[in-house]
Every structure is written in structure tokens, then in C-alpha cells.
Amino acid sequence: MNQWQKRSRPIRLERRFEFETYSETRDFLDRLGEHTEAAKRFPDISFGRTYVNITLRPEDEEEEVELNDDDYKFAAEIDGLLN
């Protein structure tokens, strides 16, 4: 979890994943897509040839909401997709 950065305004977690090849990037995106569909949770994703940026926001969209254990758990699950 140390590679995820907590940001405020709005509250969110961000991480950049870097890969050696486009094929590795694409494989990760495929696993990420399957996982997010199964979890019914959809982070903001941007990517290029050898990187993927992910932004996780709390599911509750209230103005003063904080990140909770479920948010950190979901981030850890995304980390697990690297294996």
C-alpha cells in the first residue's frame, strides 16, 4: 500500500503502475477490468503504452466523506493483480 498516495480535495487514493511492454500493460488492464466488474466498483483509469494511472474515490459521494477500510482493501486487491 505504500505506493498509493492519499490525496485530498477531493479525497482519493492514486497510484501509477509502470510496465516494460504494452503487452504487460494490456494484460494488467484486462485483469483490472475483470476485477472491477466482479467487485462492482469502478475507479478512474488512464493509461498509455507502458503505464496505468488509477484513482480510487470513496464509494459514498458525500462531501465530507473519508476513505475507509473497504477503500484500502480494494486498493490492495488491485495491487494483487500484478502477480
N, C-alpha and C positions, 0 to 999 in steps of 0.2 A: 504493500500500500504506500510505501514511501515515494513512489513515483507519481502518485496522484497529487495534484495541487488543489487545495481548498481555496476557493475564491469567494468574495462577497460582492454584493450589488450587481446582479442578483447572486444569491448563494448557489454554489455549484462546485462540482469536482471536475477537474480537467486532467487529461493525460495524452501524451503523444507517444505512439508506438512506431518504431522505425524498423524497417526490414531491408534485407540485402537486395531482394529482387521484386519485381512486380508480381511474379507468381506467388511469392510468400505473402505479399500484401493481399492479394486476391483470396488466397486460402483463409487468411485471418478474417477478412470481410465476410466470407461465406459462413464461417463458424459463428461470427458475431451475429449475423443476420438470423441464423437458426436459433441461437440462444435468446436473442431479444424477442423473437416471435413466441418461443416457448414460455418465456417469462412475462410476456405481455407488457414489456417495458421498453421504451424506445428513446435512447439517448440521441443527442445531436451528434452527427458524424460528418467529418470532412476528411478527404483523403487525396493523396497524389500517388505517384508511381511507387514510392517506397516508404510511405508514412500513412498513418491514420490518426486523426485527432478525434477524441471523444469527450463530450461534455455531458455530465450527469447532473440533472436538477432534481430536487425533491419531487416526489410524486404529488404531494399536496401543493397546490399553487397559491396558497395563502401568502400574503405579502411578507409576514414576519416569520415564516417557517424556517426551521433549521434542518440540517442534514441529520438523518437518524441511522440506526444500526442497519436497517434494510438498504439504505443507500450505499453504505460502506461494504455490505455483503455483496451487493450487485457489482460494485467496482472490483471486488476480489474475484468474483466469478468471471468477469471479463479478463482479468489477469490470468486466470486458469486456462483461458482459450489459447494462450501462447504455447502450451505444451503439445 
